[in-house]
Amino acid sequence: QVQLVESGGGLVQPGGSLRLSCAASGITFNIYDMGWYRQAPGKRRELVAVLTSRGTTNYADSVKGRFTISRDNAQRTVSLQMNSLKPEDTANYYCNAAYYHINWWGQGTQVSVSS
């Protein structure tokens, strides 16, 4: 059974930091492209960052320079370090594992940025 379990969300003030983590099981982790997506109320789910199995990264323009994605293939985890958070970063953040046409999703973790 495939599971992606996110953790690390919460409430933070503008300018603060959070680190999200996603633990994967049931997949051959090292062959998957791992990513983070987010969805704010009333908006479509959008890509935040992806780190491919080959080590290539891609970030949404809105988070470049503030967020960093990393992965540990031995621990089967992917993390998202989020710095200089803004109110517009408020959303439910989802972990994604992708391999060709195969996509797995976590249940999401809420990030709220507010003073």
Protein Blocks (a to p, Z undefined) as FASTA:
>chain_A
ZZdddehiacddehiacddddddehiafklpccddddddehiacddfbdcdfkopacddf
klgokaccdddfknopacdddehiafklgccddddddehjbccddebjaddddZZ
